[in-house]
Amino acid sequence: MQETFTYQHLLESIYGEADCCGDYKLKQEIMKNPELAEEYRDLKKAKALLENSLISPKESTVQSILEQSKRKEKELV
């Protein structure tokens, strides 16, 4: 029986959320199917780019927001 793999299967594998049996079958199919292998590589690259582009606010910005929140809380009490 031929099993069909979707983007969801690929993403679950990439993010470590696939069950081991399903992940094993997927990896076996990736070894045999060049198109699936290319999709897998592309998704892994996209994940890496997203992880590298995550940004965080400056510490001073966070502190400013927290201070403003405290002032608002005092005004409500």
C-alpha positions in Angstrom: 0.0 0.0 0.0 1.3 3.4 -1.0 1.2 6.0 1.7 0.7 9.7 0.9 2.7 12.3 2.7 1.5 15.8 3.1 3.1 19.1 4.1 1.6 18.4 7.6 3.7 15.2 7.8 6.8 17.0 6.7 6.3 19.8 9.2 5.6 17.4 12.0 8.8 15.6 11.2 10.8 18.8 11.0 9.5 20.1 14.3 9.9 16.7 16.0 6.2 16.1 16.5 5.8 13.0 14.3 5.3 9.6 16.0 8.4 7.5 15.5 6.7 4.9 13.2 5.3 7.6 10.9 8.5 9.5 10.9 10.5 6.4 10.0 8.2 5.7 7.0 8.4 9.4 5.9 12.2 9.3 6.1 12.3 6.1 4.0 10.0 7.7 1.4 12.2 10.8 1.4 15.2 8.6 0.5 13.3 7.2 -2.5 11.4 10.2 -3.7 13.5 13.2 -4.9 10.5 15.5 -5.1 9.6 14.8 -1.5 13.2 15.2 -0.5 13.3 18.6 -2.1 10.1 19.7 -0.4 11.6 18.5 2.9 14.8 20.4 2.4 13.0 23.5 1.4 10.8 23.4 4.5 13.8 22.8 6.7 15.5 25.8 5.1 12.4 27.9 5.7 12.3 26.9 9.3 16.0 27.8 9.8 15.4 31.2 8.2 12.4 31.9 10.5 14.3 30.9 13.5 17.2 33.2 12.5 14.9 36.1 11.8 13.1 36.1 15.1 13.6 39.4 16.8 13.0 40.6 20.3 12.3 44.1 21.6 15.1 46.1 23.3 15.3 45.6 27.1 14.5 49.3 27.6 11.3 48.9 25.6 10.2 46.0 27.7 10.9 48.0 30.9 9.0 51.0 29.6 5.9 48.8 28.9 6.1 47.2 32.3 6.4 50.6 34.1 3.4 51.9 32.1 1.4 48.8 33.1 2.2 49.4 36.8 1.1 53.0 36.5 -2.2 52.0 34.9 -2.7 49.3 37.5 -2.3 51.9 40.3 -4.7 54.3 38.6 -7.4 51.6 38.5 -7.0 50.8 42.2 
